[in-house]
Amino acid sequence: MTQAVQDSRLAALASLIAAGGVVILSGAGLSTESGIPDYRGPTSLARRAQPMTYQTFTGSAAARQRYWARSHLGWRQVARAAPNLGHQAVAELERRGQLTGIITQNVDGLHQAAGARQVIELHGSLSRVRCLGCGQRTARTELDQRLRAANPDWDALPGQLNPDGDATLDAGAEARFQVVDCTGCGGVLKPDVIFFGENVPRPRVDSCYELVSGSQALVVLGSSLTVMSGYRFVRHAARLDIPVVIINQGPTRGDGEALFTVDASLGRTLSALVG
């Protein structure tokens, strides 16, 4: 793509956003500039992380021990991450009244940390924990305190941070980690996020469809749209003749439905759009 074409597309995007009524669909690529890796973008090439599946987590106590040991360290790195220029630009567009809302596939809470308020967390949030027995939700900070108390001499050091908030560890460190259960019913605790193989709650999906249907344009930020969870909203917009614009580094599954695409880094590009 020539620079002239790129500039023309960015100008068209600026006009689209200025008209208002835009819904944002954000993916992991928006958070890589905050130090949180993704599974499929350019930063993923050096990793071989396999995401935890719902079936593995619920079916194996050893898998849960491994997950919580890794997440106990990795979550702290995600919790310390700060919003980048892309998150700040999206929050500014919301303040200006140009957005109808934000649908995010991310579980890091960085949209809200940047000041955005109209956010649907499609895949949940790492800041919460849910009991699979009684359904009680508690703060992740509370679980962190309980895990620290249960593992006072556990001195493992985190390795590579993975996209779903865990960090690589050696098997010995994982085996020494003590997991805690729900204080209410003794049930299994799970991060309040949607694992691979788990369905997004239907009311949440319906809210996203309704948001897209009532918007004038859908702008995708930093998502390969590989999984149907996010891609379905691009297809929905296309069926309603709602223009779709995608900003992402590399091709996406939704390129065929897009009015146009922009292959560029998100922080710098979005900052330029808000001026």
Stockholm file with secondary structure:
# STOCKHOLM 1.0

chainA/1-275         MTQAVQDSRLAALASLIAAGGVVILSGAGLSTESGIPDYRGPTSLARRAQPMTYQTFTGSAAARQRYWARSHLGWRQVARAAPNLGHQAVAELERRGQLTGIITQNVDGLHQAAGARQVIELHGSLSRVRCLGCGQRTARTELDQRLRAANPDWDALPGQLNPDGDATLDAGAEARFQVVDCTGCGGVLKPDVIFFGENVPRPRVDSCYELVSGSQALVVLGSSLTVMSGYRFVRHAARLDIPVVIINQGPTRGDGEALFTVDASLGRTLSALVG
#=GR chainA/1-275 SS CCHHHHHHHHHHHHHHHHTCCEEEEECGGGTGGGTCCCSSSGGGTTCCCCCCBHHHHHHCHHHHHHHHHHHHHHHHHHHHCCCCHHHHHHHHHHHTTCEEEEEECCCSCHHHHTTCCSEEETTEEEEEEEETTTCCEEEHHHHHHHHHHHCTTCCCCCCSBCTTSCBCCCHHHHHTCCCCCCTTTCCCEEEEECCBTCCCCHHHHHHHHHHHHTCSEEEEESCCCCSHHHHHHHHHHHHTTCCEEEECSSCCTTGGGCSEEECSCHHHHHHHHHC
#=GC SS_cons         CCHHHHHHHHHHHHHHHHTCCEEEEECGGGTGGGTCCCSSSGGGTTCCCCCCBHHHHHHCHHHHHHHHHHHHHHHHHHHHCCCCHHHHHHHHHHHTTCEEEEEECCCSCHHHHTTCCSEEETTEEEEEEEETTTCCEEEHHHHHHHHHHHCTTCCCCCCSBCTTSCBCCCHHHHHTCCCCCCTTTCCCEEEEECCBTCCCCHHHHHHHHHHHHTCSEEEEESCCCCSHHHHHHHHHHHHTTCCEEEECSSCCTTGGGCSEEECSCHHHHHHHHHC
//
